[in-house]
Amino acid sequence: MKNEIRIYDNGGKTFDRYTAIFMDRNYPCTLNTYECLGMSENPFYPQGFCQHSAAMPGQHLGKRIELSELPADCQKAIQQEIS
């Protein structure tokens, strides 16, 4: 499961529109909770958002999408995280 990433898009309902969950980084003391990266469309801009957190995968995060569907800067943030 190395580098399995589930990506969700809530369609812009919140500023942290995108959530990338790293399925190989679970928290041993909690059930179905994994490290994640929450991002806005412009994660590297001063008014953007990109923060590590923990999340449970599921529809509550929005629609599941592919890495290629993310804005280029969001793809870059994920690539930096897994390198």
C-alpha positions as a LaTeX table, in Angstrom:
\begin{tabular}{lrrr}
\hline
Residue & $x$ (\AA) & $y$ (\AA) & $z$ (\AA) \\
\hline
Met1 & 0.00 & 0.00 & 0.00 \\
Lys2 & 3.06 & 2.28 & $-0.18$ \\
Asn3 & 2.10 & 5.75 & $-1.40$ \\
Glu4 & $-1.58$ & 4.90 & $-1.83$ \\
Ile5 & $-3.24$ & 8.29 & $-1.76$ \\
Arg6 & $-6.96$ & 9.00 & $-1.75$ \\
Ile7 & $-7.83$ & 12.48 & $-2.93$ \\
Tyr8 & $-11.13$ & 14.22 & $-2.27$ \\
Asp9 & $-12.61$ & 17.45 & $-3.66$ \\
Asn10 & $-15.49$ & 19.09 & $-1.82$ \\
Gly11 & $-16.26$ & 21.31 & $-4.82$ \\
Gly12 & $-15.24$ & 24.52 & $-3.08$ \\
Lys13 & $-17.61$ & 24.27 & $-0.11$ \\
Thr14 & $-14.70$ & 25.17 & 2.18 \\
Phe15 & $-11.38$ & 26.96 & 1.77 \\
Asp16 & $-9.53$ & 23.66 & 2.28 \\
Arg17 & $-11.21$ & 22.24 & $-0.80$ \\
Tyr18 & $-8.85$ & 19.30 & $-1.39$ \\
Thr19 & $-7.86$ & 16.53 & 1.01 \\
Ala20 & $-5.11$ & 14.04 & 0.17 \\
Ile21 & $-5.10$ & 11.07 & 2.56 \\
Phe22 & $-1.93$ & 8.99 & 2.83 \\
Met23 & $-3.30$ & 5.49 & 3.36 \\
Asp24 & 0.08 & 4.07 & 4.41 \\
Arg25 & 0.29 & 6.47 & 7.37 \\
Asn26 & $-2.41$ & 5.44 & 9.78 \\
Tyr27 & $-2.61$ & 6.38 & 13.43 \\
Pro28 & $-2.30$ & 3.17 & 15.47 \\
Cys29 & $-4.45$ & 4.41 & 18.34 \\
Thr30 & $-7.45$ & 5.36 & 16.19 \\
Leu31 & $-9.58$ & 3.38 & 13.77 \\
Asn32 & $-9.49$ & 4.43 & 10.11 \\
Thr33 & $-7.66$ & 7.71 & 10.74 \\
Tyr34 & $-4.72$ & 8.62 & 8.51 \\
Glu35 & $-2.31$ & 11.48 & 7.94 \\
Cys36 & $-3.58$ & 13.91 & 5.34 \\
Leu37 & $-2.83$ & 17.16 & 3.59 \\
Gly38 & $-5.63$ & 19.73 & 3.34 \\
Met39 & $-5.21$ & 22.29 & 0.57 \\
Ser40 & $-6.79$ & 25.21 & $-1.18$ \\
Glu41 & $-6.42$ & 25.62 & $-4.94$ \\
Asn42 & $-3.21$ & 27.62 & $-4.40$ \\
Pro43 & $-1.37$ & 25.91 & $-1.54$ \\
Phe44 & 1.90 & 27.86 & $-1.94$ \\
Tyr45 & 0.42 & 31.37 & $-2.12$ \\
Pro46 & 0.40 & 33.64 & 0.94 \\
Gln47 & $-3.42$ & 33.61 & 0.97 \\
Gly48 & $-3.54$ & 29.88 & 0.16 \\
Phe49 & $-3.82$ & 26.94 & 2.51 \\
Cys50 & $-1.79$ & 23.74 & 2.90 \\
Gln51 & $-1.75$ & 21.97 & 6.26 \\
His52 & $-1.01$ & 18.51 & 7.65 \\
Ser53 & $-3.77$ & 16.91 & 9.66 \\
Ala54 & $-5.55$ & 13.62 & 10.22 \\
Ala55 & $-8.70$ & 12.42 & 8.49 \\
Met56 & $-11.00$ & 9.49 & 7.98 \\
Pro57 & $-11.58$ & 8.69 & 4.30 \\
Gly58 & $-15.12$ & 8.98 & 3.02 \\
Gln59 & $-17.82$ & 10.92 & 1.21 \\
His60 & $-17.90$ & 13.55 & 3.96 \\
Leu61 & $-14.73$ & 14.95 & 2.34 \\
Gly62 & $-16.36$ & 15.31 & $-1.07$ \\
Lys63 & $-15.99$ & 13.50 & $-4.36$ \\
Arg64 & $-13.03$ & 11.20 & $-4.81$ \\
Ile65 & $-10.76$ & 12.34 & $-7.66$ \\
Glu66 & $-7.48$ & 11.37 & $-9.31$ \\
Leu67 & $-4.17$ & 13.13 & $-8.71$ \\
Ser68 & $-4.21$ & 14.37 & $-12.31$ \\
Glu69 & $-7.46$ & 16.27 & $-11.62$ \\
Leu70 & $-5.83$ & 18.50 & $-8.99$ \\
Pro71 & $-4.39$ & 21.93 & $-9.78$ \\
Ala72 & $-0.67$ & 21.73 & $-10.60$ \\
Asp73 & 0.41 & 23.31 & $-7.29$ \\
Cys74 & $-1.64$ & 20.77 & $-5.30$ \\
Gln75 & 0.01 & 17.96 & $-7.25$ \\
Lys76 & 3.38 & 19.50 & $-6.43$ \\
Ala77 & 2.55 & 19.69 & $-2.71$ \\
Ile78 & 1.66 & 15.99 & $-2.67$ \\
Gln79 & 4.79 & 15.04 & $-4.60$ \\
Gln80 & 6.92 & 16.99 & $-2.10$ \\
Glu81 & 5.21 & 15.15 & 0.75 \\
Ile82 & 5.89 & 11.65 & $-0.60$ \\
Ser83 & 9.45 & 12.29 & $-1.82$ \\
\hline
\end{tabular}
